[in-house]
Amino acid sequence: MAEKQESTVISDDMVFRGTVETDHPVLIEGKLAGSLIARGKVHIAASAVVEANVSAREVQLEGSMQGNILHADLVTLHPSAKLNGDISCTQLEVQRGAKHSGTTVMK
């Protein structure tokens, strides 16, 4: 039997202030202020507002983010994404309509 992969969820009715550190995938639909360290995928939904530095294997951004994306293998900025911060990653996908203000370093 395959092991179920749990997700950490910050739902649309939540506001979280502080540091989140997890080995599991993260879905943010609400508000996060602080920092996020995830060893898996981070999905920031269109309804989300993030004011944090994010370090993750993969970052999918659809919502609004003020902060830096650090040490990601893959970053995808979807059409509704608004990122005000720097990106450090191996691969970057910017879809038409996404907005990014900051610098990008590709490793």
C-alpha positions in Angstrom: 0.0 0.0 0.0 1.4 3.4 -1.0 2.0 5.9 1.8 -0.3 8.9 1.8 1.4 12.2 1.3 0.0 14.7 3.7 -0.3 18.4 2.9 0.1 21.5 5.1 -2.8 23.9 4.3 -3.2 27.5 5.3 -6.9 27.9 4.3 -8.5 31.1 2.9 -9.9 32.0 6.4 -6.5 31.8 8.1 -3.8 34.3 8.9 -0.5 32.7 10.0 2.4 34.8 11.3 5.7 33.1 12.0 7.8 30.4 10.5 6.5 27.3 8.8 8.9 24.4 8.3 7.7 21.1 6.8 8.7 18.1 4.8 5.3 18.0 3.2 3.7 19.9 0.3 2.2 23.2 1.3 -1.0 24.9 0.0 -1.6 28.5 0.9 -5.0 30.0 0.3 -5.0 32.5 3.1 -2.4 34.9 4.5 1.1 34.1 5.6 3.6 36.5 7.1 7.1 35.4 8.1 9.0 32.6 6.5 8.3 29.2 4.9 10.8 26.4 4.5 9.4 23.3 2.6 11.2 20.4 1.3 8.4 19.7 -1.2 6.1 21.8 -3.4 4.6 25.1 -2.3 1.4 26.2 -4.1 0.4 29.8 -3.4 -3.2 30.0 -4.6 -4.8 33.0 -6.4 -6.6 34.0 -3.1 -3.4 34.0 -1.1 -1.4 36.9 0.2 2.1 36.0 1.3 4.6 38.4 3.0 7.5 35.9 3.5 10.7 34.5 2.2 10.0 31.1 0.8 12.5 28.2 0.3 11.1 25.1 -1.4 11.9 22.5 -4.0 9.1 23.8 -6.2 7.0 27.1 -6.0 3.8 27.5 -7.9 2.6 31.2 -7.5 -0.9 32.3 -8.5 -1.5 34.8 -5.8 0.3 37.9 -4.4 3.7 37.6 -2.7 6.0 40.2 -1.1 9.3 38.5 -0.3 12.0 36.4 -1.9 11.9 32.9 -3.3 15.1 31.2 -2.3 16.9 28.0 -3.4 14.0 26.6 -5.5 14.5 24.0 -8.3 11.4 25.2 -10.2 9.4 28.4 -9.9 6.3 28.9 -11.9 4.6 32.3 -12.1 1.0 31.8 -13.3 -1.0 34.6 -15.1 -2.5 35.9 -11.9 0.8 36.0 -10.0 2.2 39.2 -8.5 5.7 38.8 -7.0 7.6 41.7 -5.5 10.9 40.1 -4.5 13.9 38.3 -5.8 14.0 34.7 -7.2 16.9 32.2 -6.9 16.1 29.0 -8.8 17.3 26.4 -11.3 14.3 26.7 -13.6 11.8 29.5 -14.1 8.5 29.6 -16.0 6.8 33.0 -16.3 3.3 32.7 -17.9 1.8 35.6 -19.8 0.1 38.1 -17.4 2.4 37.3 -14.4 4.0 40.3 -12.8 7.4 40.2 -11.2 9.4 43.1 -9.7 12.9 42.0 -8.5 16.0 40.2 -9.6 16.3 36.6 -10.8 19.4 34.4 -10.3 19.4 31.1 -12.2 21.8 28.4 -10.9 
